[in-house]
């Protein structure tokens, strides 16, 4: 298996029954201007049925991460 590291998801397109997801890598960050410079890292291309399954799985993982974050938040301290 080959790992594919990206910093950001940048674009999504559906055409002719195929989903295309474009990703980018962070090249530089200019703190003075508060700007980032990114370059293309690659594109994931998959059939729509495969993408729909992928989207369902991502939604499940997102819900689990949110639930874990809510469980770990400390209780507010009364005044």
C-alpha positions as CSV (number, residue, x, y, z in Angstrom):
1,X,0.0,0.0,0.0
2,X,1.2,3.5,-0.8
3,X,0.5,6.5,1.6
4,X,-0.5,9.7,0.0
5,X,0.0,12.7,2.3
6,X,-1.9,16.0,1.6
7,X,-2.6,19.1,3.7
8,X,-6.0,20.1,2.2
9,X,-8.9,19.0,0.1
10,X,-9.3,21.8,-2.5
11,X,-11.8,20.8,-5.2
12,X,-14.5,18.3,-6.1
13,X,-16.0,17.6,-9.5
14,X,-18.5,15.0,-10.8
15,X,-18.6,14.3,-14.5
16,X,-19.7,11.4,-16.6
17,X,-20.3,9.1,-13.6
18,X,-16.9,9.8,-12.0
19,X,-16.0,11.8,-8.9
20,X,-12.7,13.7,-8.9
21,X,-11.3,15.0,-5.6
22,X,-8.3,17.3,-5.9
23,X,-5.8,17.7,-3.0
24,X,-3.0,20.1,-2.2
25,X,0.1,20.4,-0.1
26,X,1.1,23.5,1.9
27,X,4.3,25.0,0.4
28,X,4.7,28.1,2.5
29,X,3.0,30.3,5.1
30,X,3.6,34.1,5.2
31,X,2.8,35.1,8.7
32,X,3.0,38.8,8.0
33,X,0.3,38.6,5.2
34,X,-1.5,35.6,6.9
35,X,-1.4,33.8,3.5
36,X,-0.6,30.3,2.5
37,X,0.9,29.0,-0.7
38,X,-0.2,25.6,-1.9
39,X,0.6,23.3,-4.8
40,X,-1.3,20.4,-6.3
41,X,-0.7,17.1,-4.6
42,X,-2.8,14.8,-6.7
43,X,-6.3,13.8,-7.7
44,X,-8.4,10.9,-6.5
45,X,-10.8,9.6,-9.2
46,X,-13.5,7.1,-8.4
47,X,-16.8,5.8,-9.7
48,X,-19.9,7.5,-8.1
49,X,-21.0,4.3,-6.2
50,X,-17.5,4.1,-4.7
51,X,-17.5,7.8,-3.8
52,X,-21.0,7.5,-2.2
53,X,-19.7,4.6,0.0
54,X,-16.6,6.7,0.8
55,X,-18.7,9.7,1.8
56,X,-20.9,7.5,4.1
57,X,-17.8,6.2,5.8
58,X,-16.3,9.7,6.2
59,X,-19.6,10.9,7.8
60,X,-19.5,8.1,10.3
61,X,-15.9,8.8,11.2
62,X,-16.7,12.6,11.6
63,X,-19.6,11.8,13.9
64,X,-17.3,9.6,16.0
65,X,-14.6,12.3,16.3
66,X,-17.2,15.0,17.2
67,X,-18.7,12.7,19.9
68,X,-15.2,12.0,21.3
69,X,-14.5,15.7,21.5
70,X,-17.7,16.4,23.3
71,X,-17.0,13.7,25.9
72,X,-13.5,15.1,26.6
73,X,-14.6,18.7,27.1
74,X,-14.3,19.7,30.8
75,X,-17.4,20.7,32.7
76,X,-17.8,24.5,33.1
77,X,-16.7,25.7,36.5
78,X,-19.5,27.5,38.5
79,X,-18.8,31.0,39.6
